[in-house]
Amino acid sequence: MIELKDVRKAFGNTEVLKGISMEIQDGEIFGIIGQSGAGKSTLLRCINGLESYDDGAIIVDSTKVSIKDKKNLRQLQKRMGMIFQSFNLLERLDVYHNVALPMKFWGIPTNTPEAKEKIMNLLKLVGLEEKVHSKPRELSGGQKQRVAIARALVLDPSFLLCDEATSALDPEITKGILALLQKINREMGITIIVVTHQMEVVKQICQRVAFLSNGKVLAVGKPEQLFVWPKEHEIRDFLREGSDKLPTTGVNLKLFFFGEGNQRPVVTQMAHELGTNFNICWAKLEDFREDVYGSLVLNMKEEDLGNACKYLDKMGVTWELIKD
């Protein structure tokens, strides 16, 4: 659905995007994550044509995104709904007319029975049909974001682009917004691209994720693969894993558990079969879209390492020797 080929962008002498390549599939929820300054929001603005890019190509449904081709860009932008961190609602308009704004900009009548039915259906979808005549100042942050989501859907977009859409919301309200985005993706088949620095957002809704650092893509894959077993040190730093607090004596072996692997008593069985003891010195569980993934670190004597690794291989457990 969306393909990026070696996309580059600079502001003056500062290169912000340094050869970004990735593919976003039709109908998926795709996350773009990384620390502040990684280039996430700039990349999103290049995808929807709010920013130009200097080199490479962004292809949306076989059409190249280019600010020079204003006719095609305008048609592409009509198919892309945008949700911002700051909501961007007009204070002088009520909820109904904020949702109707894109229709007004495109010259579509907003007071016809068809338009009213459409807007009211969208407000029902986001759970705000009773707030139709309220002004933004009368709404909570979560309600404002729901209005922004309804507004982004009013032109029947194929894509929904979310730029830090939950950063200004508390955790409980964030869960509700993310559940709403999942519902929209599931029931309407809309491809959703989520730019965020919040791990919880990625874990709850994203089917795949690209990790950006300093304008480059470090990794693309399922979030449970990238973040339960991070191989790049930048991702480890982002997750702030506490491997520096591990024992300095013996050796430390990290185990990874996926799916049904969480149900097996592997460590106790291994200790019993090998006739030795291990120290469980670090562990965590992560919830990814209702599936639980886990990792733990065992500290052991160096002479036990070989037998432990052979046993884990036999049991089909993924492991990694922590060398630092």
Buried (B, 14 or more C-beta within 10 A) or exposed (E): BBBBBEBBBBEEEEBBBBBBBBBBEEBBBBBBBBBEEBBBBBBBBBBBBBBEBEEBBBBBEEBBBBEEBEEBBEEBBBBBBBBBBEBEBEEEBBBBBBBBBBBEEEEBEBEEEEBBEBBBEBBEBBBBBEBBEBBBEEBEBBBBBBBBBBBBBBBEBBBBBBBBBBBBBEEEBBBBBBEBBBEBBEEBEBBBBBBBBBBBBBBBBBBBBBBBBBBBBBBBEBBBBBBBBBEEEBBEEBBEBEEEEBEEEBBBBBBBBBEEBEEEEBBEEBBEEBEBEBEEBBBEEBEBBEEBBBBBBBBBEEEBBEBBBEBBEEBEBBBBEEEE
